[in-house]
Amino acid sequence: MKTETYAEKSGIGKTGQALKQFGEQQNALNAQLAAQVEMLEKQLEEAMQCIAQLKAEQEKNITRFGRCAAELDEVQKELDRLRLTTKLNTNAIDRMAKGTKTE
């Protein structure tokens, strides 16, 4: 950031001195504000880098959770298949047992 330095103005009476003092104070304030702006720009840059890293990690997590969800769906399908097979086998065994008892 560019700061302006005011040249001393001479004048009648105390006007020149007042302008010099004002210019010095303004220059000091401008320098202070420029330093604060520079610090804020650095903080913003760091925050933007952090956000970029978090977004990249979020994308990885979305991919990972997608894979986990797909695997859970497969596990659920297999579990449902096993339950159905077990139920059918149990019913078949019950039918055979009932048929054997009546004979």
C-alpha angles and dihedrals in degrees: 000000000000120000124199123226114209118221118233113262121206121210146152115304118332096340093094092049092047091051091048092050091046091049092050092049091046091050091050091049092047091051091048092048092047090053091049092049090050091050091049091049090053091048090049091050091050091048091050091052090049090050091050091052091048091050091051090050090047090054090051091049092049089053092047094048090048090055091046091050091050091050091048089052089053091048090050091050091050091047091051090049091051092048091051092047091049092048092048092047091048091050091048091049090048091051092048092047091050090047091051093049093053095050 
